[in-house]
Structure formats: structure tokens, C-alpha cells
Amino acid sequence: METFITALTANKLVFTAAVIISILIVLSAIKKLIKLALVLLALLVLYSAYVVYTGRKPAVIKVERCVETRMAGMRDSGNHPGRGVVTAPGVTPLQRARI
């Protein structure tokens, strides 16, 4: 590594070429990131237009349903997270998860 750095600094033409190549690589990466951001923005605009046009509510993950499903799966497998915890009757899995 030391010989590589010495070779770059000793020869100004090689050093200049390495700097130009490095700048081109960085600019290329930035250009690709900008394109990706524009594509994601376009998809977001299209999705928003679709939601407004159809009158539907945006898709939202139901957290309570996910937690209840996960808790039920844990109970069925025998890995009940509330084992040893006394809870009042009628306590939902979501309330139990908050304890």
C-alpha cells in the first residue's frame, strides 16, 4: 500500500488520472442515487394519485392484528411470553404485550 501511494505521489500524471477517475466514480454514484430518488418520488406521486382517484384509504398495517397474530402463534408453539405473569381476565394480547 505504501509503494502504491508513493507511486501515485511521485508521478503527477498518474496522480491526476487517479483523481479524475475517482471524481467520475463519485459523480456516477451520485447520479444513480438521484435517479433512484426521482423514480421513488414518481412512484409515490402515482400511488397518491391512485388513492385520491379511487377514494380508498392508504394501505396501513394493522398493528394490533399483527401483535395479536404473533402472540397467538407464540402461545400455540408453547413460547408464551407472558408465562408466569398474572393478568386480569379479559386482557387482550396487545395489552399484555405492553405490560
KAGI-V361814 format. One record per backbone hydrogen bond with DSSP energy under -1.0 kcal/mol. CO is the residue of the C=O (numbers start at 1). NH is the residue of the N-H. If there is no record, write none. Layout:
BEGIN
co:CO nh:NH
co:CO nh:NH
END
This chain:
BEGIN
co:1 nh:5
co:2 nh:6
co:3 nh:7
co:4 nh:8
co:5 nh:9
co:6 nh:10
co:7 nh:11
co:11 nh:15
co:12 nh:16
co:13 nh:17
co:14 nh:18
co:15 nh:19
co:16 nh:20
co:17 nh:21
co:18 nh:22
co:19 nh:23
co:20 nh:24
co:21 nh:25
co:22 nh:26
co:23 nh:27
co:24 nh:28
co:25 nh:29
co:26 nh:30
co:27 nh:31
co:28 nh:32
co:29 nh:33
co:30 nh:34
co:31 nh:35
co:32 nh:36
co:33 nh:37
co:34 nh:38
co:35 nh:39
co:36 nh:40
co:37 nh:41
co:38 nh:42
co:39 nh:43
co:40 nh:44
co:41 nh:45
co:42 nh:46
co:43 nh:47
co:44 nh:48
co:45 nh:49
co:46 nh:50
co:47 nh:51
co:48 nh:52
co:49 nh:53
co:50 nh:54
co:51 nh:55
co:61 nh:63
co:62 nh:66
co:63 nh:67
co:64 nh:68
co:65 nh:69
co:66 nh:70
co:67 nh:71
co:68 nh:72
co:69 nh:73
co:70 nh:74
co:71 nh:75
co:72 nh:76
co:73 nh:77
co:74 nh:79
co:80 nh:83
co:82 nh:85
co:88 nh:91
co:92 nh:96
co:93 nh:97
co:94 nh:98
END
